[in-house]
Amino acid sequence: MLTDGSISLSITGMKIIHCLNIFWPDQIAGTELYAWALIKALKTLGIESVVVIPNYGKTVTETFEINKLKVIRYAEPSTVDRSLIMGKRVAEGVAAFVEVLLTEQASVVHFHELKGSNGLSLHHVKAAKQNGFKTMMTFHLAGYSCKTGTLMYKERELCDGVIDTARCTDCALPLNNNGVVHKAVYVAGRVLHKLDYDSTSWNNAAGTALGFPFVIEKINADLHALAGSCDRLVVYANWYKRILVLNGIPGQKVSYVAPGLKACGPYNIVAKALLGGKIRLVFVGRINAFKGIDLMIAAVAAMPADKISLDIYGHINEDEFTKKCLEAAASNSNIQFKGPLQSEVVVNVMSEYDVFCLASAFSEMSPLVIQEAFAAGLPVLASNVYGNRELITHDKNGWLFQFKNIESLKEVLRELIVNPAKVEQAKTNLPEVRPFEKVAEEYLALYNEILAHS
């Protein structure tokens, strides 16, 4: 038995199965990095971990190792069609998934994401529970309570997060670009809903659109079924715990584990001072519209080039959005695309800049990259979506602007250009970055807690 303050850590013979839809080497993104950091930190506490993912399109279960971590791909031969996507039938791989669980005999089955279709789904969680396993779910995204996954009402304002059939249908109905058609389908769908006629069984796009009230009701029902099938739900953002509770999930079922940063060198590096008064902005992450890359480029392009610059690190895709961003940046010498970074060098590279910029166009849970920026000694300029504003105090450790509002972003940039001392002052107010070892200790305490309740 180890102790750390009030946390009691039992490490005898514990084995955790971590369930994801994809893992290394196929993808390295936020959820995978979080799970990998947790697994590594748990290992230092003597806890064995196994990763289980679907073996898409395959009839066999396969096992491999990556950095001495056992990864099992369970057989998942399901053909993806509308009925599977809409949840009208169960993926064929559930039986193979259960077989893996029974073979491995883990202490806790820890789900990190659910996808539906031929990926991990509510059916897998229920199957794990029905076979006697303790179950846990960590929420990395808001899509479990929001059809769009953004928690932005019609992309105009932050949503309160309460699942409401009429309001959510009006927001998420995939016809918002055509007001007349949208209203007609919305009204017709509401009529069918009142008549209790579920048109999603038509197995076509029209049936899905008209049946959107039933789609929203299913999101609500699935959220409650997930809570009922898990011994514990975990969030690493307090704002999302509030939303779960607002939707009727018992607060005692939801645990908050503050985010942390995996070991990558010293924390809270003293960032370089401003060079000649020029503010050097940096972004690290995915190049897509959800990250607001286009907004950042347009705002910086409107500023004096000798007063501010923007370097963008991320994989350069060949999609239309990336092409437009590259074209927009090409005529501005102070905006550069620098390519991707290996995760282990992100903090050190960031420390060469002055401000991290994150123009999120959706409510991220609790962006890891903000923790990395703080570790690098950088204040953060970000849109005021839920995940960002939980970590940033305006005009203290960073600045917030109205999401998807270029004029609001420009206003903050002008303020920093005119008064660069604000940047230097913000660098002195950064919070201490929490090492991921502390995160693992809290998870271990939760594992022990649910195992103690038979």
TIBANU-388854 format. One record per atom (N, C-alpha, C): y, z, x; residue in three letters. Coordinates in steps of 0.2 Angstrom, whole numbers, plus 2048, in hexadecimal, padded with zeros to 3 digits. Example, Ala and Ser with C-alpha at 12.3 -4.5 7.8 and 13.67 -1.06 7.14 Angstrom:
BEGIN
7E4827842ala
7EA82783Eala
7F0827842ala
7F5823840ser
7FB824844ser
800827840ser
# end
This chain:
BEGIN
7FA800804met
800800800met
806800804met
80B7FB803leu
8117FB807leu
8167FD802leu
81C800805thr
821801800thr
8287FF803thr
82C7FD7FFasp
8337FA801asp
8387FD7FCasp
83B8037FDgly
83F8067F8gly
83B8087F2gly
83D8057ECser
8398077E6ser
8348027E4ser
8337FD7E9ile
82D7F87E7ile
8277FA7EBile
8227FA7E7ser
81B7FC7EAser
8177F67EAser
8147F47F0leu
8117EE7F1leu
80A7EF7F3leu
8057ED7EEser
7FE7ED7EFser
7FC7E77F2ser
7F87E77F7ile
7F77E07FAile
7EF7DF7FBile
7EB7E37F8thr
7E47E37F9thr
7E17DD7F5thr
7DE7D87F8gly
7DA7D37F5gly
7DE7CF7EFgly
7E57CE7F0met
7E87CB7EBmet
7E87C37ECmet
7E77BF7E7lys
7E77B87E8lys
7EB7B57E2lys
7F07B17E4ile
7F57AE7DFile
7F37A67DFile
7F27A37D9ile
7F279C7D8ile
7F979A7D6ile
7FC7957DAhis
8037937D8his
80278C7D5his
80478B7CFcys
8037847CBcys
8097807CBcys
80977A7CDleu
80F7767CDleu
80C76F7CBleu
81176A7CAasn
80F7637C8asn
80E75F7CEasn
8127617D3ile
81175D7D9ile
8137627DFile
8117607E5phe
8127647EBphe
8127607F1phe
8137637F7trp
8127607FDtrp
80C75C7FEtrp
80B757801pro
811753804pro
81474E800pro
81274E7F9asp
8157497F4asp
81C74A7F3asp
81E7507F2gln
8257517F0gln
8287587F3gln
82E7587F5ile
83175E7F8ile
83875F7F4ile
8387637EFala
83E7647EBala
83F76B7EAala
84476D7E6gly
8457747E5gly
8407787E3gly
83C7767DEthr
83677A7DBthr
83177B7E1thr
82F7767E4glu
82A7767E9glu
82C77A7EFglu
83377A7F1leu
83577E7F6leu
8357857F5leu
8377877EEtyr
83778E7ECtyr
8307907ECtyr
82B78D7EAala
82478F7EAala
8217907F1ala
82378B7F5trp
82178B7FCtrp
824791800trp
82A7937FFala
82D798802ala
82A79F7FFala
82879F7F9leu
8257A57F6leu
81E7A67F9leu
81A7A07F9ile
8137A17FCile
8147A3803ile
8187A1807lys
8197A380Elys
81B7AA80Flys
81F7AC80Bala
8217B380Bala
81C7B8808ala
8187B6803leu
8137BA801leu
80D7BB806leu
80C7B580Alys
8077B5810lys
8097BB815lys
80F7BC816thr
8117C181Bthr
80F7C8818thr
80F7C9811leu
80D7CF80Eleu
8057CF80Dleu
8027CB810gly
7FA7CB80Fgly
7F87C8809gly
7FC7C4805ile
7F97C17FFile
7F77BA800ile
7F17B87FDglu
7EE7B27FEglu
7F17AD7F8glu
7F37A77F9ser
7F57A37F4ser
7F179C7F4ser
7F17997EFval
7EE7927EEval
7F278E7E9val
7F47887EBval
7F87847E7val
7F377F7E3val
7F477F7DCval
7F077A7D8val
7F57757D4val
7F376F7D5ile
7F77697D2ile
7F37647CFile
7F57607CApro
7F175B7C7pro
7F07557CCpro
7EA7537CCasn
7E874D7CFasn
7E87477CBasn
7EE7447CAtyr
7F07407C5tyr
7EC7397C5tyr
7E97377C0gly
7E57317BFgly
7DE7317C3gly
7DC7377C5lys
7D67387C8lys
7D173C7C4lys
7CA73B7C5thr
7C573E7C1thr
7C27437C6thr
7C47447CCval
7C17497D0val
7C674E7D2val
7C47547D4thr
7C875A7D6thr
7C87597DEthr
7CE75A7E1glu
7CE7597E9glu
7D275F7ECglu
7D07617F2thr
7D37667F5thr
7D57647FCthr
7DB7667FEphe
7DD765805phe
7E176B807phe
7E376B80Eglu
7E7770810glu
7EE76D813glu
7F3771812ile
7FA770816ile
7FC776819ile
7FD77681Fasn
7FF77C823asn
7FB782821asn
7F4781821lys
7EF78681Flys
7F0789818lys
7F3785814leu
7F478780Dleu
7EF783809leu
7EB786805lys
7E6782801lys
7E977F7FBlys
7E97797FAval
7EB7757F4val
7E67727F0val
7E57737EAile
7E07707E6ile
7E376B7E1ile
7E17657E1arg
7E37607DCarg
7DD7607D7arg
7DE7627D1tyr
7D97627CCtyr
7D975B7C8tyr
7D37597C6ala
7D27537C3ala
7D67527BDala
7DA74D7BCglu
7DF74C7B7glu
7DF7447B5glu
7DA7427B2pro
7D973A7B0pro
7DD7387AApro
7E173C7A7ser
7E473A7A0ser
7E87347A1ser
7E773079Cthr
7EB72A79Bthr
7F272C798thr
7F772B79Bval
7FE72D798val
800728792val
80172A78Casp
803726787asp
80872B783asp
80A72877Darg
80F72C779arg
80C732776arg
806732774ser
803738771ser
80373E776ser
80173C77Dleu
801741782leu
808744783leu
80D73F784ile
814741786ile
816745780ile
81574477Amet
818748774met
81474E773met
80E74F777gly
80B755776gly
806755770gly
80474F76Elys
7FF74F768lys
7F875076Alys
7F774F771arg
7F0750773arg
7F075477Aarg
7EB75777Bval
7EB75B782val
7E8757787val
7EB75878Dala
7E9754793ala
7E2755795ala
7DE750797glu
7D7751799glu
7D675679Eglu
7DB7577A3gly
7DA75B7A9gly
7DA7627A8gly
7DB7657A2val
7DB76C7A1val
7D576F7A2val
7CF76C7A1ala
7C876F7A2ala
7C776F7AAala
7C976A7AEala
7C976A7B5ala
7CD7707B8ala
7D37717B5phe
7D87767B7phe
7D577D7B6phe
7D277E7B0val
7CE7847AFval
7C97857B4val
7C57807B6glu
7BF7817BAglu
7C27837C1glu
7C87807C3val
7CA7827CAval
7CC78A7C9val
7CF78C7C4leu
7D17937C3leu
7CB7987C4leu
7C67967C0leu
7C079A7C0leu
7BC79A7C7leu
7BD7957CBthr
7BA7947D1thr
7BE7997D6thr
7C57987D6glu
7C979C7DAglu
7C97A37D9glu
7C97A57D2gln
7C97AC7D0gln
7D07AF7D3gln
7D57AD7D1ala
7DC7AF7D4ala
7DD7B67D0ala
7E27BA7D3ser
7E47C07D0ser
7E97BE7CAser
7EE7B97CCval
7F37B77C7val
7F37AF7C8val
7F47AC7C2val
7F67A57C2val
7FD7A47C1val
8017A27C6his
8087A27C5his
80A79A7C5his
80D7997BFphe
80F7927BDphe
8177927BFphe
81878C7C3his
81F78B7C5his
8237867C1his
81F7827BDglu
82277D7B9glu
81D77A7B4glu
81F7787AFleu
81B7747AAleu
81E76E7A8leu
81A7697A7lys
81D7627A6lys
81B75F7A0lys
81576179Dgly
81275D797gly
80F75779Agly
80E752795ser
80A74C797ser
80474D79Aser
80374A7A0asn
7FD74B7A4asn
7FE7507AAasn
8047547AAgly
8057597AFgly
8037607ACgly
8057657AFleu
80476C7ACleu
80876D7A6leu
8057707A1ser
80877179Bser
806778798ser
809779792leu
80877F78Fleu
80078078Eleu
7FD77B78Dhis
7F577B78Chis
7F277E792his
7F477D798his
7F278079Ehis
7F378779Ehis
7F978979Cval
7FB79079Cval
7F6794797val
7F5791791lys
7F179478Clys
7EA79578Flys
7E878F792ala
7E178F794ala
7DF79579Aala
7E479579Eala
7E479B7A3ala
7E37A27A0ala
7E87A379Blys
7E87A9798lys
7E17AA794lys
7DF7A5790gln
7D97A678Dgln
7D37A7791gln
7D37A5797asn
7CD7A679Casn
7CE7AD7A0asn
7D37B179Dgly
7D37B87A0gly
7D87B97A6gly
7DC7B47A8phe
7E07B47AEphe
7E77B77ACphe
7EA7BB7B0lys
7F17BD7B0lys
7F57B77B1lys
7FA7B67ADthr
7FE7B07AEthr
8067B27AFthr
8097AE7B3met
8107AF7B4met
8147A87B4met
81A7A87B2met
81D7A17B2met
8247A27B5met
82679F7BAthr
82D79F7BDthr
8317997BAthr
83779A7B7phe
83B7947B4phe
83F7927BAphe
83E78B7BChis
8437887C1his
8487847BDhis
8477827B7leu
84B77D7B3leu
84C7807ACleu
85177D7A9ala
85377F7A2ala
85077B79Dala
84B77679Fgly
84877279Agly
843775795gly
84277B796tyr
83D77F792tyr
84078178Btyr
84778178Bser
84A783785ser
85077E783ser
850778787cys
855773786cys
85276C787cys
852768781lys
84F762782lys
85275D787lys
85975E788thr
85C75978Dthr
85B75C794thr
859763794gly
85976679Bgly
85F76879Egly
86576779Bthr
86B76779Ethr
86F76D79Cthr
86E770796leu
872775792leu
879773792leu
87A76D791met
88176A790met
881767789met
885769784tyr
88576777Dtyr
88876077Etyr
88575B77Clys
88775477Clys
88B752783lys
889755788glu
88C75478Fglu
89375678Fglu
89575978Aarg
89D75B78Aarg
89E76278Barg
89A76778Aglu
89B76E78Bglu
89577278Cglu
89677878Fleu
89077C790leu
88D77E789leu
88677E789cys
883780783cys
882787783cys
88178B77Dasp
88079277Dasp
87879377Easp
87478E77Egly
86D78E780gly
86979077Agly
86C792774val
86779376Eval
86478D76Bval
85E78D76Aile
85A787767ile
85C787760ile
85F78275Easp
861781757asp
85F77A755asp
85B779750thr
85877374Ethr
85D76D74Dthr
86276F749ala
86776A747ala
86C76874Dala
86E76D750arg
87376C756arg
86F76975Carg
86976B75Ecys
866768763cys
864761762cys
86276075Cthr
86075975Athr
86675475Bthr
86C757758asp
872753759asp
874751760asp
873756765cys
87475676Ccys
86F75176Fcys
86975276Eala
86474F772ala
861748770ala
86374776Aleu
861740767leu
86373B76Bleu
85E73776Epro
860731773pro
86372B770pro
86872C76Cleu
86C727769leu
873729769leu
87572D76Easn
87C72F76Easn
88172A76Fasn
87F725772asn
88471F774asn
88671B76Easn
88371C769asn
884718763asn
88671D75Dasn
88C71E75Cgly
88E723757gly
88B722750gly
88B71C74Eval
88971A747val
88171B746val
87E71874Bval
87671874Bval
87472074Cval
878723751his
87672A752his
87672E74Bhis
87C72D748lys
87D731742lys
87872F73Clys
87672973Cala
871727737ala
86A72A738ala
86872973Fval
86272C741val
862734740val
867737742tyr
86873E741tyr
86774073Atyr
86A73D736val
86A73F72Eval
86373E72Cval
86073872Dala
85A73672Bala
85473B72Dala
85573D734gly
850742737gly
851748734gly
85774B732arg
85875172Farg
855751728arg
85574B724val
85274B71Dval
84B74B71Eval
848747723leu
840748724leu
83E74F726leu
84275272Ahis
84175972Chis
84075E726his
84575D721lys
84576171Blys
83F760717lys
83D759717leu
837758713leu
831759717leu
83175C71Dasp
82C75E721asp
827758723asp
82B752724tyr
82774C726tyr
82874B72Dtyr
82374C731asp
82474B739asp
82374473Basp
82874073Cser
82773973Eser
825738745ser
82573D749thr
82273C750thr
81B739750thr
81873A74Bser
81173874Aser
81073074Aser
81672D749trp
816725748trp
81472274Ftrp
815726754asn
81372375Basn
81771D75Dasn
81E71E75Basn
82371975Easn
82971C75Fasn
82E718762ala
83571B763ala
83871D75Dala
838719758ala
83C71B752ala
83972174Fala
83372274Fgly
83072874Cgly
83272E750gly
83272E757thr
83473375Bthr
83C73575Athr
840730759ala
847731758ala
848735751ala
84573274Cleu
845735745leu
84273C745leu
83D73D749gly
83A744749gly
83D74974Egly
843748751phe
84674C756phe
847753753phe
84875574Dpro
84875C74Bpro
84175F74Cpro
83C75C74Bphe
83575E74Dphe
83475F754phe
83775B758val
83775B760val
83A762762val
84076375File
844769761ile
84076F75File
83D76F759glu
839775756glu
83377675Bglu
83077175Dlys
82B772762lys
82D775769lys
83377376Bile
835776771ile
83677E770ile
83878076Aasn
839787769asn
83278A768asn
82E787764ala
82778A764ala
82378A76Aala
82478576Easp
821785775asp
82378B77Aasp
82A78C779leu
82D79177Dleu
82A79877Bleu
829799775his
8277A0773his
81F7A0774his
81C79A774ala
81579A775ala
81479C77Dala
818799781leu
81879A788leu
8197A178Aleu
81E7A4787ala
81F7AC788ala
8197B0785ala
8167AE780gly
8107B177Egly
80A7B1782gly
80A7AB786ser
8047AA78Aser
8057AC791ser
80B7AF793cys
80C7B179Acys
80D7B979Acys
80A7BC79Fasp
80B7C379Fasp
8127C47A2asp
8157C07A5arg
81C7C17A7arg
8207BA7A8arg
8267BA7A6leu
82A7B47A7leu
82F7B67ADleu
8317B27B2val
8357B37B7val
83B7AE7B7val
8417B17B8val
8477AC7B9val
84A7AF7BFval
84E7AA7C3tyr
8527AC7C8tyr
8597AB7C7tyr
85B7AB7C1ala
8627AA7BFala
8637AE7B8ala
8677B37B9asn
8687B87B3asn
86A7B47ADasn
86E7AE7AEtrp
8717AB7A8trp
86B7A87A4trp
8657A67A7tyr
8607A37A3tyr
85C7A97A0tyr
85C7AE7A3lys
8587B479Flys
85C7B5799lys
8637B5799arg
8677B6793arg
8657B178Darg
8647AB78File
8627A578Bile
85B7A6788ile
8577A878Cleu
8507AA789leu
8507AF784leu
8547B5785val
8547BA781val
8587B877Aval
85D7B477Bleu
8617B1775leu
85C7AD771leu
8577AA774asn
8527A6770asn
84C7AA76Easn
84D7B176Egly
8477B576Bgly
8427B7770gly
8427B6776ile
83D7B877Bile
83F7BF77Dile
83A7C477Cpro
83B7CB77Epro
83D7CC785pro
8437CF786gly
8467D178Cgly
8417D4791gly
83D7D878Fgln
8387DC793gln
8337D7796gln
8327D1793lys
82D7CC795lys
8307C879Blys
8377C879Cval
83A7C47A1val
83D7C87A7val
83B7C67ADser
83D7CA7B3ser
8427C57B7ser
8477C87B9tyr
84C7C57BDtyr
84A7C67C5tyr
8497C17C9val
8487C27D0val
84E7BE7D3val
8527C17D6ala
8587BE7DAala
8567B97DFala
8597B37DFpro
8577AE7E4pro
8587B07EBpro
8547AD7EFgly
8557AE7F7gly
8547A87FAgly
8547A8801leu
8547A3805leu
84F7A480Aleu
84B79F80Blys
84579F810lys
84879F817lys
8447A281Bala
8467A3822ala
84879C825ala
84E79C828cys
85079582Bcys
855796831cys
85479C834gly
85979E839gly
85E7A4836gly
8637A583Apro
8687AB838pro
86B7A9831pro
86C7AF82Dtyr
8707AE827tyr
8777AF828tyr
87B7AC823asn
8827AD824asn
8857AB82Aasn
8847A582Dile
8877A3833ile
88E7A3832ile
8927A4837val
8997A3837val
89B79C838val
89D799832ala
89E791832ala
8A4790837ala
8A5789839lys
8AA78783Dlys
8B178883Alys
8B678983Eala
8BD78983Bala
8BF782839ala
8C4781835leu
8C777B833leu
8C9777839leu
8C8771839leu
8CA76D83Fleu
8D076983Dleu
8D676B840gly
8DC76783Fgly
8DE768837gly
8DC76D834gly
8DE76D82Dgly
8DA769828gly
8D576582Blys
8D1760826lys
8CB764823lys
8CA76481Dile
8C5767819ile
8BF762819ile
8B976581Carg
8B376181Carg
8AE763817arg
8AE75F812leu
8A976080Cleu
8A275E80Eleu
89D76180Cval
89675F80Dval
892760806val
88E75B805phe
88975C800phe
88275A803phe
87D75E801val
87675D803val
87275E7FCval
86E7587FBgly
8697597F5gly
8687527F3gly
8657517EDarg
86374B7EAarg
8697477E8arg
8697407E9ile
86E73B7E8ile
86D7397E1ile
87073C7DCasn
86F73A7D5asn
87573C7D1asn
87673A7CBala
87B73C7C6ala
87C7437C4ala
8767467C4phe
87574D7C2phe
8797527C7phe
87974F7CDlys
87D7537D3lys
8847517D3lys
88674D7CFgly
88D74B7CFgly
8907477D5gly
88C7447D9ile
88E7407DFile
89373C7DEile
8937387D8asp
8987337D7asp
89F7367D6asp
89F73C7D2leu
8A57407D1leu
8A87427D8leu
8A47457DCmet
8A67477E3met
8AA7427E7met
8A673C7E7ile
8A97367EBile
8B07347E8ile
8B07337E1ala
8B67317DEala
8BC7367DFala
8BA73C7DFala
8C07417E0ala
8C27417E7ala
8BE7417ECval
8BF7417F3val
8C373B7F5val
8C17357F2ala
8C472F7F3ala
8CC72F7F1ala
8CD7337EDala
8D47347EAala
8D97387EEala
8D673B7F3met
8D97407F8met
8DB73D7FEmet
8E0740802pro
8E273D808pro
8DC73D80Dpro
8DA738810ala
8D4737815ala
8D573C81Bala
8DB73D81Dasp
8DC741823asp
8DC749821asp
8DB74A81Blys
8DB751819lys
8D5754816lys
8D074F815ile
8CA751812ile
8C474C813ile
8BE74E814ser
8B974A815ser
8B374C811ser
8AE748810leu
8A874980Cleu
8A2746810leu
89D74A812asp
897747814asp
89174980Fasp
88D74480Eile
888745809ile
88174480Cile
87D74980Ctyr
87674980Ftyr
871749809tyr
86D744809gly
867743804gly
86473D805gly
85E73C802his
85A736803his
85E7307FFhis
85F72B802ile
862725800ile
85D7217FBile
85E7217F5asn
85A71D7F0asn
85C7167EFasn
8587127ECglu
85B70B7EBglu
85C70A7E4glu
85E70F7E0asp
85F70F7D9asp
86770D7D8asp
86970B7D2glu
86F7087D1glu
87570E7D2glu
8737147D0phe
8787197D1phe
87A71A7D8phe
87471A7DDthr
87671B7E4thr
87A7157E7thr
87870F7E5lys
87B70A7E7lys
88370A7E5lys
88470C7DFlys
88B70D7DDlys
88F7127E1lys
88B7177E3cys
88F71D7E7cys
89071A7EEcys
88B7177F1leu
88C7147F7leu
89270F7F8leu
89270B7F2glu
8987067F2glu
89F70A7F2glu
89F70F7EDala
8A57137EDala
8A77167F3ala
8A27187F7ala
8A471C7FDala
8A6717803ala
8A3711802ala
8A470C808ala
8AB70B80Aala
8B070B805ser
8B770A807ser
8BB710809ser
8B771580Aasn
8BB71C80Basn
8B871E812asn
8BB71E817ser
8B972081Eser
8B772881Eser
8BA72C819asn
8B9733819asn
8B3735815asn
8AF730812ile
8A973280Eile
8A372E812ile
89E732813gln
89872F817gln
892732814gln
88D72D814phe
88672F812phe
882730818phe
87F736819lys
87C737820lys
87473781Flys
87173681Agly
86A736819gly
86773D818gly
86173D818pro
85E744816pro
85D74981Cpro
85C74F81Aleu
85C75481Fleu
85575881Eleu
85275A824gln
84C75E823gln
84E765821gln
84A76881Dser
84D76F81Aser
84E77481Fser
84B774825glu
84C77982Aglu
85277882Eglu
85677382Dval
85C772831val
86277282Cval
861773825val
866772821val
86C777822val
86A77D823val
86F783824val
87378182Aval
87078082Fasn
87477E836asn
879778835asn
876773832val
87B76D831val
88176F82Cval
87F772827met
885775823met
88A778826met
88877C82Bser
88D78182Eser
89277D832ser
891776833glu
896772836glu
89C770832glu
89B77282Btyr
8A0770826tyr
8A4776824tyr
8A977581Fasp
8AD77A81Dasp
8AC77C816asp
8AA777811val
8A877980Aval
8A2775808val
89E778804phe
898775801phe
89B7737FAphe
89976C7F8cys
89B76A7F1cys
8957687EDcys
89576B7E7leu
89076A7E2leu
8937687DBleu
8937627D9ala
8967607D3ala
89175F7CDala
88C7647CDser
8877647C8ser
8897627C1ser
88675D7BEala
88775B7B7ala
88275E7B2ala
87E7637B4phe
87A7667B0phe
87976E7B2phe
8767727AEser
8767797B0ser
87077A7B4ser
87177A7BBglu
86B77B7C0glu
86A7837BFglu
8637857C0met
86178C7BFmet
8657907C4met
86478F7CBser
8687937D0ser
86778F7D6ser
86B78B7D7pro
86A7867DDpro
8697897E4pro
8637877E7leu
86178A7EDleu
8677887F2leu
8697827F1val
86E77F7F6val
8757837F7val
8767877F1ile
87C78C7F2ile
87A7917F6ile
8747947F6gln
8727997FAgln
872797802gln
870790803glu
87078E809glu
87878D80Cglu
87C78B807ala
88378A809ala
88679180Bala
884796808phe
88779D809phe
88479F810phe
87E79E811ala
87A79F818ala
87E79C81Dala
88079681Cala
884792821ala
88B794822ala
88D79981Egly
89479B81Fgly
89979781Bgly
897793816leu
89B78F812leu
89C79180Bleu
8A3791809pro
8A4792802pro
8A278C7FEpro
8A178D7F7val
89F7877F3val
8A47857EEval
8A577E7EEleu
8A977B7E8leu
8A47787E3leu
8A477B7DDala
89E7787D9ala
8A17787D1ala
89D7747CEser
89F7747C6ser
89D77A7C3ser
8A077C7BDasn
89F7827BAasn
8997837B6asn
8947807B7val
88E7807B3val
88B7877B5val
8867897B0tyr
8837907B0tyr
8817927B7tyr
87C78E7BAgly
8797907C1gly
87E7917C6gly
88378D7C6asn
88878D7CCasn
88D7937CBasn
88F7947C5arg
8947997C4arg
8917A07C4arg
88B7A17C4glu
8887A77C5glu
8887A97CCglu
8887A57D0leu
8887A67D8leu
88F7A67DBleu
8947A27D7ile
89B7A17DAile
8A07A57D6ile
8A47A97DAthr
8AA7AC7D7thr
8B07A87D9thr
8B37A57D4his
8B97A07D5his
8BE7A37DAhis
8C07A07DFasp
8C57A27E3asp
8C47A87E8asp
8BD7A97E8lys
8BB7AF7EClys
8B67AC7F1lys
8B07AA7EFasn
8AB7A77F4asn
8AA7A07F2asn
8AF79D7EEgly
8AE7967EDgly
8B37947E7gly
8B278E7E4trp
8B778C7DFtrp
8B27887DAtrp
8B47897D3leu
8B17867CEleu
8B67817CAleu
8B377B7C8phe
8B77767C5phe
8B37747BEphe
8B67717BAgln
8B376F7B3gln
8AE76A7B5gln
8A876B7B2phe
8A37667B4phe
8A475F7B1phe
8A375A7B5lys
8A47537B3lys
8AB7517B2lys
8B07557B5asn
8B77547B4asn
8BA7537BBasn
8BB74D7BCile
8BE74B7C3ile
8C574E7C4ile
8C974E7BFglu
8D07517C0glu
8CF7587C1glu
8CB75C7BFser
8CA7637C0ser
8C87647C8ser
8C375F7CAleu
8C17607D1leu
8C775E7D5leu
8CA7597D4lys
8D07567D8lys
8D575C7D9lys
8D67607D3glu
8DB7657D3glu
8D976B7D8glu
8D376C7D9val
8D07717DEval
8D176E7E5val
8CF7687E6leu
8D07657ECleu
8D77657EFleu
8DB7637EAarg
8E37637ECarg
8E576A7EEarg
8E376F7EBglu
8E47767ECglu
8E27787F3glu
8DC7767F5leu
8D97787FBleu
8DC774801leu
8DE76E7FFile
8E276A805ile
8E976D806ile
8EC76F801val
8F3772802val
8F3779805val
8ED77C803asn
8ED783806asn
8E6784809asn
8E478180Fpro
8DE782812pro
8DC789814pro
8E178D814ala
8DF794816ala
8DA797810ala
8DA79480Alys
8D6797805lys
8CF796807lys
8CD79080Bval
8C678F80Dval
8C4794812val
8C9796817glu
8C779B81Cglu
8C67A2819glu
8CA7A3814gln
8CA7AA811gln
8C37AA80Dgln
8C17A5809ala
8BB7A5806ala
8B57A680Aala
8B57A3810lys
8B07A4815lys
8AF7AC817lys
8B47B0816thr
8B37B7817thr
8B07BB811thr
8AF7B780Basn
8AD7BB805asn
8A67B9803asn
8A27B6807leu
89C7B3805leu
8977B9805leu
8927B8800pro
88D7BE7FFpro
8887BD804pro
8857C3805glu
87F7C380Aglu
8797BF806glu
8767BB80Aval
8707B7808val
86A7BB808val
8667BB803arg
8607BF802arg
85A7BB805arg
8577BE80Apro
8517BB80Dpro
84B7BA808pro
8477B5808phe
8427B4803phe
83D7B9803phe
83C7BD809glu
8377C2809glu
8387C7804glu
83F7C9802lys
8417CD7FDlys
83E7CA7F6lys
83F7C47F5val
83D7C17EFval
8357C27EEval
8317C17F4ala
82A7C17F3ala
8287C87F2ala
82C7CD7F4glu
82A7D47F3glu
82B7D67EBglu
8307D37E8glu
8317D47E1glu
82C7D17DDglu
82A7CB7DFtyr
8247C77DCtyr
81E7CB7DCtyr
81D7CE7E2leu
8177D27E3leu
8167D87DFleu
81C7DB7DEala
81D7E17D9ala
81B7DF7D2ala
81E7D97D0leu
81C7D67CAleu
8157D57C9leu
8127D17CEtyr
80B7D07CDtyr
8077D77CCtyr
8087DC7D0asn
8057E27D0asn
8067E57C9asn
80C7E47C6glu
80E7E77C0glu
8097E47BAglu
8097DD7BAile
8057DA7B5ile
7FD7DB7B6ile
7FB7DC7BCleu
7F47DD7BDleu
7F27E47BBleu
7F77E97BBala
7F67F07B9ala
7F57F17B2ala
7F77EC7AEhis
7F77EC7A7his
7F17E77A4his
7EB7EA7A3ser
7E57E67A1ser
7E67E479Aser
# end
